[in-house]
Amino acid sequence: MARTIFENIVIQKFEEATTLAFCQYTPIRFFEILYIEKGSGTIIINNHKVTYEDNQLYILIPSDQYNLEIETATTLSAIKFLYSFFNNASVNDNLTERKEWFKRIETILHSANRTSHLNIHYNVDQSSLHALFTVLCNEYNEENLKNEVVLKSTLHTILHIISRNVSFVSSKMASSKIQDIINYIHYNIYDTERLTIKELANQFYISENYISQYFKSKMNIGLKKYILNYKLKLAETRLKYTDLTITEIAQELGFTDSSHLDKTFLSYKGITAKAYQNSLQTTS
């Protein structure tokens, strides 16, 4: 049977649980979405305690450790992307597909507030997520079904709904326009033409001469510098969690070549991208 992406994604559902054993997948889990359908108690994420209740969703990144102190029987679902999803791909893997999945996830990875549950801002999204998790878990755990087309499309939709909600999290800013600009930058980070001063000014009806000044007054960082720093943050994530080469990462993020990324990463991290990648391989 052809290798599928779901060999490296684990989907679990627990019905009316009163205790949860330590999960064997935690040490090899890259990214996790935890959906609490019903129940109450406390979720402890990296020693930080948060009370949970019905219809709450949590985002967990590679270094996160968590456990639940259950007060009332809890029904929850977990989607775990394993490290192997982005590394050590077989020859038959579709690299383009893997990259697209990574892009979907990293938007959430760099935006979600992990000290509390994700605020879902639209009632329709809340009900949609409930239905989608039901479909995903049923399809994944029923061996007679497990259709990859259904699984992929359902998971894509879940990630998309989460993405459009995490964009609200980072802002305590008075101006919604600056948050809109940030969201636009994050969404279009791979399309250099959409991130020019002229295009940004056109998109947000701000003069070309003023938009950089406006952005800096709200964010305390220049517009171009913010875009560059975000690209470098994405480069760092790829260096840590994927087996992409420096050249591939540079190409994806719009750098001239690997040398350009190396030099720019040096000013950001105090070490070249290649040296940083080598240091990770040494410590792994």
BALOBA-1460 file (C-alpha; in Angstrom, 3 decimals):
// residues 284
<rec num="1" residu="m" x="0.000" y="0.000" z="0.000"/>
<rec num="2" residu="a" x="1.289" y="3.478" z="-0.820"/>
<rec num="3" residu="r" x="2.711" y="5.453" z="2.094"/>
<rec num="4" residu="t" x="0.187" y="7.987" z="3.387"/>
<rec num="5" residu="i" x="0.586" y="11.102" z="5.492"/>
<rec num="6" residu="f" x="-1.548" y="9.514" z="8.187"/>
<rec num="7" residu="e" x="1.202" y="7.052" z="9.040"/>
<rec num="8" residu="n" x="2.798" y="10.061" z="10.761"/>
<rec num="9" residu="i" x="-0.313" y="11.629" z="12.269"/>
<rec num="10" residu="v" x="-1.996" y="10.109" z="15.314"/>
<rec num="11" residu="i" x="-5.655" y="10.883" z="16.010"/>
<rec num="12" residu="q" x="-7.094" y="9.803" z="19.350"/>
<rec num="13" residu="k" x="-10.455" y="10.175" z="21.042"/>
<rec num="14" residu="f" x="-11.252" y="9.515" z="24.690"/>
<rec num="15" residu="e" x="-14.889" y="9.170" z="25.764"/>
<rec num="16" residu="e" x="-15.969" y="10.115" z="29.297"/>
<rec num="17" residu="a" x="-12.414" y="9.719" z="30.598"/>
<rec num="18" residu="t" x="-11.730" y="10.112" z="34.325"/>
<rec num="19" residu="t" x="-7.963" y="9.578" z="34.013"/>
<rec num="20" residu="l" x="-5.484" y="9.797" z="31.161"/>
<rec num="21" residu="a" x="-2.298" y="7.754" z="31.049"/>
<rec num="22" residu="f" x="0.963" y="9.302" z="29.817"/>
<rec num="23" residu="c" x="0.889" y="9.301" z="26.030"/>
<rec num="24" residu="q" x="3.621" y="7.283" z="24.312"/>
<rec num="25" residu="y" x="3.630" y="9.752" z="21.414"/>
<rec num="26" residu="t" x="4.522" y="12.860" z="23.475"/>
<rec num="27" residu="p" x="8.323" y="12.543" z="23.045"/>
<rec num="28" residu="i" x="7.974" y="12.246" z="19.259"/>
<rec num="29" residu="r" x="5.128" y="14.724" z="18.817"/>
<rec num="30" residu="f" x="5.923" y="17.864" z="16.828"/>
<rec num="31" residu="f" x="2.586" y="19.659" z="17.058"/>
<rec num="32" residu="e" x="-0.729" y="18.853" z="18.705"/>
<rec num="33" residu="i" x="-4.304" y="20.095" z="18.660"/>
<rec num="34" residu="l" x="-6.275" y="19.125" z="21.754"/>
<rec num="35" residu="y" x="-10.053" y="19.535" z="21.590"/>
<rec num="36" residu="i" x="-12.071" y="19.144" z="24.783"/>
<rec num="37" residu="e" x="-15.620" y="18.369" z="23.760"/>
<rec num="38" residu="k" x="-17.062" y="18.182" z="27.254"/>
<rec num="39" residu="g" x="-15.905" y="17.891" z="30.841"/>
<rec num="40" residu="s" x="-14.095" y="20.043" z="33.379"/>
<rec num="41" residu="g" x="-10.848" y="20.099" z="35.291"/>
<rec num="42" residu="t" x="-7.363" y="21.528" z="34.989"/>
<rec num="43" residu="i" x="-4.875" y="21.219" z="32.155"/>
<rec num="44" residu="i" x="-1.260" y="21.673" z="33.207"/>
<rec num="45" residu="i" x="0.969" y="22.853" z="30.342"/>
<rec num="46" residu="n" x="4.652" y="23.141" z="31.296"/>
<rec num="47" residu="n" x="3.660" y="23.549" z="34.979"/>
<rec num="48" residu="h" x="1.179" y="26.307" z="34.085"/>
<rec num="49" residu="k" x="-2.330" y="25.442" z="35.297"/>
<rec num="50" residu="v" x="-5.439" y="26.411" z="33.336"/>
<rec num="51" residu="t" x="-9.007" y="25.339" z="34.092"/>
<rec num="52" residu="y" x="-10.820" y="23.762" z="31.164"/>
<rec num="53" residu="e" x="-14.482" y="23.219" z="30.314"/>
<rec num="54" residu="d" x="-16.714" y="22.206" z="27.388"/>
<rec num="55" residu="n" x="-15.772" y="23.098" z="23.792"/>
<rec num="56" residu="q" x="-12.229" y="24.314" z="24.342"/>
<rec num="57" residu="l" x="-9.262" y="23.892" z="22.045"/>
<rec num="58" residu="y" x="-5.555" y="23.970" z="22.963"/>
<rec num="59" residu="i" x="-2.457" y="24.231" z="20.769"/>
<rec num="60" residu="l" x="0.766" y="22.452" z="21.828"/>
<rec num="61" residu="i" x="4.239" y="22.777" z="20.308"/>
<rec num="62" residu="p" x="7.193" y="20.332" z="20.351"/>
<rec num="63" residu="s" x="8.606" y="21.211" z="23.764"/>
<rec num="64" residu="d" x="5.228" y="21.316" z="25.541"/>
<rec num="65" residu="q" x="4.425" y="18.761" z="28.207"/>
<rec num="66" residu="y" x="0.896" y="18.536" z="29.526"/>
<rec num="67" residu="n" x="-1.421" y="16.463" z="31.639"/>
<rec num="68" residu="l" x="-5.014" y="16.722" z="32.806"/>
<rec num="69" residu="e" x="-6.426" y="16.759" z="36.316"/>
<rec num="70" residu="i" x="-9.989" y="15.653" z="35.537"/>
<rec num="71" residu="e" x="-12.843" y="16.786" z="37.767"/>
<rec num="72" residu="t" x="-15.830" y="15.643" z="35.707"/>
<rec num="73" residu="a" x="-15.695" y="12.887" z="33.069"/>
<rec num="74" residu="t" x="-14.089" y="14.369" z="29.981"/>
<rec num="75" residu="t" x="-14.497" y="13.613" z="26.276"/>
<rec num="76" residu="l" x="-11.569" y="14.887" z="24.218"/>
<rec num="77" residu="s" x="-9.819" y="14.424" z="20.894"/>
<rec num="78" residu="a" x="-6.145" y="14.879" z="20.056"/>
<rec num="79" residu="i" x="-4.431" y="15.321" z="16.681"/>
<rec num="80" residu="k" x="-0.687" y="14.691" z="16.919"/>
<rec num="81" residu="f" x="1.706" y="15.456" z="14.060"/>
<rec num="82" residu="l" x="4.823" y="13.359" z="14.721"/>
<rec num="83" residu="y" x="8.363" y="14.553" z="13.980"/>
<rec num="84" residu="s" x="8.571" y="11.872" z="11.295"/>
<rec num="85" residu="f" x="5.895" y="13.753" z="9.343"/>
<rec num="86" residu="f" x="8.479" y="16.365" z="8.306"/>
<rec num="87" residu="n" x="11.696" y="14.367" z="8.495"/>
<rec num="88" residu="n" x="13.282" y="11.310" z="6.918"/>
<rec num="89" residu="a" x="10.836" y="11.241" z="4.034"/>
<rec num="90" residu="s" x="10.869" y="8.237" z="1.783"/>
<rec num="91" residu="v" x="11.677" y="8.589" z="-1.894"/>
<rec num="92" residu="n" x="8.000" y="8.204" z="-2.741"/>
<rec num="93" residu="d" x="6.912" y="11.089" z="-0.536"/>
<rec num="94" residu="n" x="5.356" y="14.155" z="-2.087"/>
<rec num="95" residu="l" x="7.708" y="16.909" z="-0.869"/>
<rec num="96" residu="t" x="5.419" y="19.673" z="-2.103"/>
<rec num="97" residu="e" x="2.553" y="18.259" z="-0.072"/>
<rec num="98" residu="r" x="4.684" y="18.028" z="3.064"/>
<rec num="99" residu="k" x="5.730" y="21.675" z="2.654"/>
<rec num="100" residu="e" x="2.119" y="22.782" z="2.288"/>
<rec num="101" residu="w" x="1.142" y="20.969" z="5.469"/>
<rec num="102" residu="f" x="4.050" y="22.577" z="7.292"/>
<rec num="103" residu="k" x="2.975" y="26.043" z="6.127"/>
<rec num="104" residu="r" x="-0.554" y="25.435" z="7.421"/>
<rec num="105" residu="i" x="0.775" y="24.417" z="10.802"/>
<rec num="106" residu="e" x="3.433" y="27.076" z="11.292"/>
<rec num="107" residu="t" x="0.885" y="29.915" z="11.052"/>
<rec num="108" residu="i" x="-0.781" y="28.418" z="14.114"/>
<rec num="109" residu="l" x="2.551" y="27.542" z="15.710"/>
<rec num="110" residu="h" x="3.779" y="31.144" z="15.723"/>
<rec num="111" residu="s" x="0.483" y="32.850" z="16.573"/>
<rec num="112" residu="a" x="-1.376" y="30.792" z="19.160"/>
<rec num="113" residu="n" x="-1.353" y="31.780" z="22.814"/>
<rec num="114" residu="r" x="-0.543" y="28.522" z="24.591"/>
<rec num="115" residu="t" x="-1.154" y="29.777" z="28.144"/>
<rec num="116" residu="s" x="-4.905" y="29.343" z="27.672"/>
<rec num="117" residu="h" x="-7.425" y="27.830" z="25.291"/>
<rec num="118" residu="l" x="-7.897" y="29.252" z="21.807"/>
<rec num="119" residu="n" x="-10.683" y="31.804" z="21.611"/>
<rec num="120" residu="i" x="-13.050" y="30.853" z="18.796"/>
<rec num="121" residu="h" x="-14.570" y="34.144" z="17.656"/>
<rec num="122" residu="y" x="-17.410" y="32.865" z="15.520"/>
<rec num="123" residu="n" x="-20.213" y="30.664" z="16.829"/>
<rec num="124" residu="v" x="-20.428" y="28.913" z="13.474"/>
<rec num="125" residu="d" x="-16.748" y="27.953" z="13.767"/>
<rec num="126" residu="q" x="-17.366" y="26.429" z="17.187"/>
<rec num="127" residu="s" x="-20.133" y="24.186" z="15.890"/>
<rec num="128" residu="s" x="-18.145" y="23.387" z="12.737"/>
<rec num="129" residu="l" x="-15.113" y="22.282" z="14.746"/>
<rec num="130" residu="h" x="-17.267" y="20.002" z="16.862"/>
<rec num="131" residu="a" x="-18.677" y="18.332" z="13.743"/>
<rec num="132" residu="l" x="-15.303" y="18.139" z="11.991"/>
<rec num="133" residu="f" x="-13.566" y="16.491" z="14.944"/>
<rec num="134" residu="t" x="-16.373" y="13.921" z="15.053"/>
<rec num="135" residu="v" x="-15.916" y="13.127" z="11.341"/>
<rec num="136" residu="l" x="-12.110" y="13.009" z="11.639"/>
<rec num="137" residu="c" x="-12.064" y="10.682" z="14.648"/>
<rec num="138" residu="n" x="-14.754" y="8.391" z="13.252"/>
<rec num="139" residu="e" x="-13.010" y="8.108" z="9.888"/>
<rec num="140" residu="y" x="-9.540" y="7.581" z="11.377"/>
<rec num="141" residu="n" x="-10.498" y="5.020" z="14.008"/>
<rec num="142" residu="e" x="-12.873" y="2.922" z="11.907"/>
<rec num="143" residu="e" x="-10.700" y="0.513" z="9.930"/>
<rec num="144" residu="n" x="-13.467" y="-0.169" z="7.396"/>
<rec num="145" residu="l" x="-13.471" y="3.528" z="6.506"/>
<rec num="146" residu="k" x="-10.166" y="5.421" z="6.921"/>
<rec num="147" residu="n" x="-10.419" y="7.109" z="3.546"/>
<rec num="148" residu="e" x="-7.441" y="9.429" z="3.055"/>
<rec num="149" residu="v" x="-9.383" y="11.907" z="0.920"/>
<rec num="150" residu="v" x="-11.932" y="12.369" z="3.698"/>
<rec num="151" residu="l" x="-9.217" y="12.550" z="6.367"/>
<rec num="152" residu="k" x="-7.125" y="15.108" z="4.470"/>
<rec num="153" residu="s" x="-10.004" y="17.389" z="3.564"/>
<rec num="154" residu="t" x="-11.396" y="17.296" z="7.115"/>
<rec num="155" residu="l" x="-8.013" y="18.024" z="8.666"/>
<rec num="156" residu="h" x="-7.341" y="20.817" z="6.157"/>
<rec num="157" residu="t" x="-10.620" y="22.435" z="7.160"/>
<rec num="158" residu="i" x="-9.854" y="22.142" z="10.878"/>
<rec num="159" residu="l" x="-6.450" y="23.779" z="10.381"/>
<rec num="160" residu="h" x="-7.976" y="26.554" z="8.283"/>
<rec num="161" residu="i" x="-10.621" y="27.356" z="10.917"/>
<rec num="162" residu="i" x="-7.994" y="27.393" z="13.662"/>
<rec num="163" residu="s" x="-5.724" y="29.644" z="11.565"/>
<rec num="164" residu="r" x="-8.360" y="32.300" z="11.070"/>
<rec num="165" residu="n" x="-9.031" y="32.365" z="14.801"/>
<rec num="166" residu="v" x="-5.432" y="32.459" z="16.084"/>
<rec num="167" residu="s" x="-4.905" y="35.681" z="14.146"/>
<rec num="168" residu="f" x="-6.941" y="37.487" z="16.802"/>
<rec num="169" residu="v" x="-4.862" y="36.252" z="19.711"/>
<rec num="170" residu="s" x="-1.704" y="38.312" z="19.526"/>
<rec num="171" residu="s" x="-3.394" y="41.665" z="19.738"/>
<rec num="172" residu="k" x="-4.144" y="43.865" z="22.700"/>
<rec num="173" residu="m" x="-3.662" y="46.728" z="20.265"/>
<rec num="174" residu="a" x="-6.269" y="49.439" z="20.037"/>
<rec num="175" residu="s" x="-6.131" y="49.532" z="16.244"/>
<rec num="176" residu="s" x="-7.610" y="46.606" z="14.351"/>
<rec num="177" residu="k" x="-5.915" y="47.889" z="11.192"/>
<rec num="178" residu="i" x="-2.422" y="47.106" z="12.473"/>
<rec num="179" residu="q" x="-3.572" y="43.591" z="13.355"/>
<rec num="180" residu="d" x="-5.026" y="43.258" z="9.852"/>
<rec num="181" residu="i" x="-1.658" y="44.274" z="8.398"/>
<rec num="182" residu="i" x="0.155" y="41.708" z="10.557"/>
<rec num="183" residu="n" x="-2.296" y="38.988" z="9.555"/>
<rec num="184" residu="y" x="-1.830" y="39.906" z="5.898"/>
<rec num="185" residu="i" x="1.980" y="39.751" z="6.247"/>
<rec num="186" residu="h" x="1.850" y="36.325" z="7.903"/>
<rec num="187" residu="y" x="-0.590" y="34.961" z="5.334"/>
<rec num="188" residu="n" x="1.446" y="36.236" z="2.359"/>
<rec num="189" residu="i" x="4.935" y="35.729" z="3.753"/>
<rec num="190" residu="y" x="5.899" y="33.463" z="0.823"/>
<rec num="191" residu="d" x="4.781" y="35.951" z="-1.833"/>
<rec num="192" residu="t" x="7.351" y="38.755" z="-1.968"/>
<rec num="193" residu="e" x="5.333" y="40.776" z="-4.493"/>
<rec num="194" residu="r" x="2.433" y="41.059" z="-2.060"/>
<rec num="195" residu="l" x="4.701" y="42.447" z="0.655"/>
<rec num="196" residu="t" x="6.115" y="45.474" z="-1.123"/>
<rec num="197" residu="i" x="5.458" y="48.907" z="0.397"/>
<rec num="198" residu="k" x="3.354" y="49.790" z="-2.636"/>
<rec num="199" residu="e" x="1.185" y="46.675" z="-2.397"/>
<rec num="200" residu="l" x="0.717" y="47.005" z="1.375"/>
<rec num="201" residu="a" x="-0.221" y="50.662" z="0.980"/>
<rec num="202" residu="n" x="-2.788" y="49.745" z="-1.691"/>
<rec num="203" residu="q" x="-4.239" y="46.927" z="0.380"/>
<rec num="204" residu="f" x="-4.788" y="49.070" z="3.477"/>
<rec num="205" residu="y" x="-5.490" y="52.472" z="1.898"/>
<rec num="206" residu="i" x="-2.476" y="54.133" z="3.490"/>
<rec num="207" residu="s" x="-0.090" y="56.337" z="1.568"/>
<rec num="208" residu="e" x="3.206" y="54.754" z="0.492"/>
<rec num="209" residu="n" x="5.042" y="57.574" z="2.229"/>
<rec num="210" residu="y" x="3.242" y="56.982" z="5.526"/>
<rec num="211" residu="i" x="2.679" y="53.226" z="5.909"/>
<rec num="212" residu="s" x="6.177" y="52.452" z="7.243"/>
<rec num="213" residu="q" x="5.897" y="55.252" z="9.776"/>
<rec num="214" residu="y" x="2.413" y="54.095" z="10.784"/>
<rec num="215" residu="f" x="3.597" y="50.510" z="11.274"/>
<rec num="216" residu="k" x="6.608" y="51.542" z="13.375"/>
<rec num="217" residu="s" x="4.479" y="53.811" z="15.570"/>
<rec num="218" residu="k" x="2.196" y="50.874" z="16.399"/>
<rec num="219" residu="m" x="4.727" y="48.025" z="16.568"/>
<rec num="220" residu="n" x="7.970" y="49.737" z="17.654"/>
<rec num="221" residu="i" x="9.764" y="48.039" z="14.766"/>
<rec num="222" residu="g" x="10.139" y="48.980" z="11.111"/>
<rec num="223" residu="l" x="7.874" y="47.314" z="8.560"/>
<rec num="224" residu="k" x="10.684" y="45.752" z="6.513"/>
<rec num="225" residu="k" x="12.470" y="44.638" z="9.680"/>
<rec num="226" residu="y" x="9.279" y="42.976" z="10.963"/>
<rec num="227" residu="i" x="8.842" y="41.060" z="7.702"/>
<rec num="228" residu="l" x="12.496" y="39.970" z="7.729"/>
<rec num="229" residu="n" x="12.355" y="38.896" z="11.387"/>
<rec num="230" residu="y" x="9.235" y="36.844" z="10.737"/>
<rec num="231" residu="k" x="10.931" y="35.123" z="7.791"/>
<rec num="232" residu="l" x="13.939" y="34.340" z="9.967"/>
<rec num="233" residu="k" x="11.674" y="32.928" z="12.671"/>
<rec num="234" residu="l" x="10.155" y="30.639" z="10.041"/>
<rec num="235" residu="a" x="13.647" y="29.698" z="8.847"/>
<rec num="236" residu="e" x="14.595" y="28.793" z="12.420"/>
<rec num="237" residu="t" x="11.513" y="26.575" z="12.730"/>
<rec num="238" residu="r" x="12.427" y="24.748" z="9.517"/>
<rec num="239" residu="l" x="16.016" y="24.271" z="10.632"/>
<rec num="240" residu="k" x="14.807" y="22.778" z="13.909"/>
<rec num="241" residu="y" x="11.998" y="20.560" z="12.754"/>
<rec num="242" residu="t" x="12.443" y="19.604" z="9.100"/>
<rec num="243" residu="d" x="15.139" y="18.010" z="6.985"/>
<rec num="244" residu="l" x="14.979" y="20.752" z="4.346"/>
<rec num="245" residu="t" x="18.341" y="22.019" z="3.120"/>
<rec num="246" residu="i" x="19.512" y="25.620" z="3.614"/>
<rec num="247" residu="t" x="19.040" y="26.141" z="-0.127"/>
<rec num="248" residu="e" x="15.438" y="24.881" z="-0.020"/>
<rec num="249" residu="i" x="14.623" y="27.067" z="2.989"/>
<rec num="250" residu="a" x="16.211" y="30.120" z="1.343"/>
<rec num="251" residu="q" x="14.208" y="29.526" z="-1.840"/>
<rec num="252" residu="e" x="10.912" y="29.109" z="0.035"/>
<rec num="253" residu="l" x="11.369" y="32.300" z="2.053"/>
<rec num="254" residu="g" x="12.534" y="34.537" z="-0.791"/>
<rec num="255" residu="f" x="16.252" y="34.862" z="-0.015"/>
<rec num="256" residu="t" x="18.632" y="35.162" z="-2.956"/>
<rec num="257" residu="d" x="20.459" y="31.953" z="-2.097"/>
<rec num="258" residu="s" x="21.752" y="29.940" z="0.872"/>
<rec num="259" residu="s" x="24.633" y="32.387" z="1.372"/>
<rec num="260" residu="h" x="22.162" y="35.288" z="1.671"/>
<rec num="261" residu="l" x="20.141" y="33.364" z="4.267"/>
<rec num="262" residu="d" x="23.337" y="32.442" z="6.143"/>
<rec num="263" residu="k" x="24.468" y="36.059" z="6.424"/>
<rec num="264" residu="t" x="21.032" y="37.362" z="7.379"/>
<rec num="265" residu="f" x="20.521" y="34.593" z="9.944"/>
<rec num="266" residu="l" x="23.903" y="35.514" z="11.460"/>
<rec num="267" residu="s" x="22.667" y="39.018" z="12.294"/>
<rec num="268" residu="y" x="19.430" y="37.572" z="13.723"/>
<rec num="269" residu="k" x="20.814" y="34.693" z="15.792"/>
<rec num="270" residu="g" x="24.534" y="35.398" z="16.067"/>
<rec num="271" residu="i" x="25.300" y="32.234" z="14.105"/>
<rec num="272" residu="t" x="24.902" y="31.272" z="10.450"/>
<rec num="273" residu="a" x="21.966" y="29.117" z="9.412"/>
<rec num="274" residu="k" x="24.339" y="26.302" z="8.438"/>
<rec num="275" residu="a" x="26.178" y="26.442" z="11.773"/>
<rec num="276" residu="y" x="22.851" y="26.513" z="13.613"/>
<rec num="277" residu="q" x="21.629" y="23.471" z="11.695"/>
<rec num="278" residu="n" x="24.897" y="21.642" z="12.424"/>
<rec num="279" residu="s" x="24.620" y="22.467" z="16.137"/>
<rec num="280" residu="l" x="21.128" y="20.935" z="16.232"/>
<rec num="281" residu="q" x="22.373" y="17.745" z="14.587"/>
<rec num="282" residu="t" x="25.225" y="17.547" z="17.120"/>
<rec num="283" residu="t" x="22.913" y="17.800" z="20.124"/>
<rec num="284" residu="s" x="20.187" y="15.493" z="18.750"/>
